[in-house]
Structures are given as C-alpha cells and as structure tokens.
Amino acid sequence: MNLYWDMLITFFKLGLVSFGGGYAMIPLIQTEMANHHWLKIGKFTDMIAISAMAPGPIASNTATIVGDKLAGFLGAADACIGVTLPSLLLILIVGKLFFKFQEHRTVKAAFYGLRPTIIGVIAFAAIKFAISNGIIGGSNFIDVKSSILLVAAFILLIKTKLHPAYLILLSGLIGIVLF
C-alpha cells in the first residue's frame, strides 16, 4: 500500500481512539511505529522529545515529525491531517452536544468519572515511556541520573512558576554535562 495512505489511515485511527490527550497517545504511536517498522524506539524517543519542546499539541507535533522523517513535507502534512481530523470532527459534534446538555446530572457524573481515568492514562504513558527509555526497569532497575532529573523537574514544576520551556532547556544543558 502507498506510504502516504498508510500514514493517513494509521494516524487517523490513532487520532480517533486516543482519548486523554497527546501524552496518552504516545504508547499507541510507539506501537504503530513498531508494527509498521517505520522507526526504531531510540529515534521515536528523540522525536517525542522534540515534539514536547515545540509549541502546540504533542500528538500533532509527533505525527508531523514522524511524517516528515518518513516522507518529507508531504508526509508531515499527511500524518498531521490524519491525526487531527478525527479530533476536529468529534469535537465539533461533542462540543455542540456538551453545551446543550452540560448541566444534565448524567453528563456531570460522566465527567467526574472521566477525570481520574484520564490522569491514570497519562501516568501509564509516562511510566511506559520511562521504561522503554531505560529510566526505570532494565538491567540497573533505575537510571539514577535520569531519575534525579525526573524528580528535580517534577519538584521545580510544583514548587516554582518556572516555565516548562526553561526547564526543558535547562534539562538539555544538564544532559550535555551528565551524559
């Protein structure tokens, strides 16, 4: 099958079933990259890092950078359209319904149930990402330097008003020194 068509369908499916935001989508994208033999995990991890640093949603950033790596500018556009089109269509429909029924008891109850589940999905994505990159698990069970950076970043984000962009820049500089 044509690579462009394959990417469009793959990213459309990812966009359609990936509830919980872009970070929750990362394990699914990673699985698709492996299934299609498009990217090795190390290259994919680098792309996630770039996608997280760039402005905009991480899902469309990741799709765009993967598409570019696989098929240049047209591949980037193809993958980006594929991953964002389901959200556009669904949000138009759901948004219209939500504003009509937002005060309904059942709708409110559903959202109270969704919130902790979405947090769990994002936590799962973060843990799976850490395992696949050797930060936890593996031969040493825990990469001490990476784990210290993880905890320090987490604490800085909680305790200060440091913008995440500065934290990412600082972490990159620390990485140059430590690794």
Rosetta blueprint (number, residue, H / E / L):
1 M L
2 N L
3 L H
4 Y H
5 W H
6 D H
7 M H
8 L H
9 I H
10 T H
11 F H
12 F H
13 K H
14 L H
15 G H
16 L H
17 V H
18 S L
19 F L
20 G L
21 G L
22 G H
23 Y H
24 A H
25 M H
26 I H
27 P H
28 L H
29 I H
30 Q H
31 T H
32 E H
33 M H
34 A H
35 N H
36 H H
37 H L
38 W L
39 L L
40 K L
41 I H
42 G H
43 K H
44 F H
45 T H
46 D H
47 M H
48 I H
49 A H
50 I H
51 S H
52 A H
53 M H
54 A L
55 P L
56 G L
57 P L
58 I H
59 A H
60 S H
61 N H
62 T H
63 A H
64 T H
65 I H
66 V H
67 G H
68 D H
69 K H
70 L H
71 A H
72 G H
73 F H
74 L H
75 G H
76 A H
77 A H
78 D H
79 A H
80 C H
81 I H
82 G H
83 V H
84 T H
85 L H
86 P H
87 S H
88 L H
89 L H
90 L H
91 I H
92 L H
93 I H
94 V H
95 G H
96 K H
97 L H
98 F H
99 F H
100 K H
101 F H
102 Q L
103 E L
104 H L
105 R H
106 T H
107 V H
108 K H
109 A H
110 A H
111 F H
112 Y H
113 G H
114 L H
115 R H
116 P H
117 T H
118 I H
119 I H
120 G H
121 V H
122 I H
123 A H
124 F H
125 A H
126 A H
127 I H
128 K H
129 F H
130 A H
131 I H
132 S H
133 N L
134 G L
135 I L
136 I E
137 G L
138 G L
139 S L
140 N L
141 F L
142 I E
143 D L
144 V H
145 K H
146 S H
147 S H
148 I H
149 L H
150 L H
151 V H
152 A H
153 A H
154 F H
155 I H
156 L H
157 L H
158 I H
159 K H
160 T L
161 K L
162 L L
163 H L
164 P H
165 A H
166 Y H
167 L H
168 I H
169 L H
170 L H
171 S H
172 G H
173 L H
174 I H
175 G H
176 I H
177 V H
178 L H
179 F L
